Amino acid sequence: MDLRTAEPGELPRLQSVEVASGEPFREIGMPEIADSPPLPLDALTAYQRAGRAWVAVEGGEPVAFVVVELVDGAAHIAQISVHPDHARRGIGRGLLDHVAAWAVERGIRSMTLTTFRTVPWNAPYYRRLGFRELGTDEIGAGLTTVVANETAHGLDPAARVCMRRELT
């Protein structure tokens, strides 16, 4: 598995990976998540140009990706998607570890993300990878804005959780 910076010509493939990674939500009664559109190409282009978009490549083609924003001084996982055909192989963990190393090199001391509280491959998975749920008093202005944007796009804030992983 090759982990590297995303290339401009791969961005449409990342959209396909994101769409495919949403399909398992349909199986657990969350079709609205499965039907959500992927990140727009202009957003993916902005991450790629900023050097904050990485892919996991297998057979010469991206099978997973992660894009990162800087939010409240943390490396915020804006989106991470693994194609279901490549799930359960440690690819997501590898991408997160790659982001952690990138962040530490830049003096960033934590990673954050927002995710579904009870979906097995969401918050429970991230807990196993060292993330912890943030209390409301720990959520900064930037994450508050992220949650507000998610809510505006139809995500129920009661079903979501903000998490952080400290980096050393």
N, C-alpha and C positions, 0 to 999 in steps of 0.2 A: 504494500500500500504506500503510495507516494502522497505526502502532504506538502502542499505548496501554495503560493499565492495564485489566486484565480486570474486567468487571462481574459481579456475582453471578449474574445470569440466564444468563450464558454458560458457567458452569462445567460443566454437563452436555455442552455442545458440545466443551469441551476434552477430556473423556474420550473422545469419539468421534474427535477428531483423534489422540489418543494411540494408540487401538486401531488406527486406519488406518495410523499411522506404523510400527506394529510388523509389518505384513504383509510388507514386503520381507525381513524376517528369515526368513520361511518359505521364500523362494526361495533362500536361501543355506544351507539345512540347519539352521536354528535355530528350529524350530517352537515350542519352549518359550518363546522370547522373544515370538513373535507371539501366543501364547496367554496371555501374562501379563495380569492385570487392570490397568486403568488406575489412576492415583492415585484414592483414594476422594474423594468430594465433601467430606467434612469436612477432609481435608488441603488440597484446593484452596481451600476456604473460608478456612482459616487463612492460606495464602499471600496470597490476595486481600485479606483484612482487614488484613494486615500491610503491604500496599502492595508486595508482592514477586511479583506475577503480572502478566505482560504478554502481550498478544495482538497478532498481525498479522491485520488484518481486510481482506478483499477481498469486494466485493459485499455489504457489510453483515454479514458473518459471519466469525467467527474461523477462520483456516485454519492457524494455528500459534500456539504459546505457549511461554513459558519461565517457570519458577518458581525462586526463589532462596532459599537459606538463608544464614545467616552461619556459616561454619565456619572455625575457626582464624584468624579475622580477615580472611578472604577472602569474596568474593561467590561462593558455591558454586552452580553450576548443578545444581539437584536434578533437574530434568527439562526437556528442550527437545524439542518435537515439531513436525514440519511435515507436514501432510497430503500424501501422495504425489502427489496431483493438482496440488500447488503446489510440488513439490520442484524443486531446481536453478534457482531464480530469485533466490537471494541473500536469501531470507527468514530463514533461520537465522542467517546472518551479520548481518543487520540487527537481529535480536533480541539477539544477543550484543553487538553494538556499543551497543545501547540499554542493556543491563545494565552494560556497561563505563562508559558516561557516568554512569549512576545511581550506580555505585560510586565513581567519582572525585569526584563532587559530595559524597559522604559521607566522603571521606578514606580510602576502602578502596583498597589498592594492588595487589590481584590478584584474579583470578577462578580458581576451581578447578572441576574436574569429574572424574567417573569415567566410564569408557567402555570399550568393547571394543577391545582392542589391534589386531586385524587387520581388523575390518569396515571396508570402504572409506569409508563415510559416518560413521565414528566416529573413532578416533584419527588416521588419516591426514588426514582432513578438518580436525580441530581443529589438527593441526600446521600446516597451511596457513594457519590463522587466528591463528597466533602462540602457541599453547599448546605447552608442552614436557612431556615425561614427567618425573615426579618420582622421584628416587632414594628408596630406602626410608628413608634418613636425613633426608629432607625432608618426610616425611609426618607431620603433627601428630596429636595425640590425636583431634581431631574427624574428620579424614579416616579415621583408623584405625577409628573407630566406624562411619562410613559404609560402609567396605569390609566390616566384620564384619556389618553389617545386610544388605548385598547377598549375602554368603555364606550367611547364615541363610535368605535367600529363594531359594537355589538357584543363584546365579551363581557360576561357577568363578573364584576370585580369580586363577588363573594366566592366564585369558583377559581379565582386566580391567587397566586402567592408571589411575593418578591423574595428572592433568595440571594445569598452572598457566599462566596468562597474566599477565604483569606489566602493570600499568596505569600510565600517566603522566598 
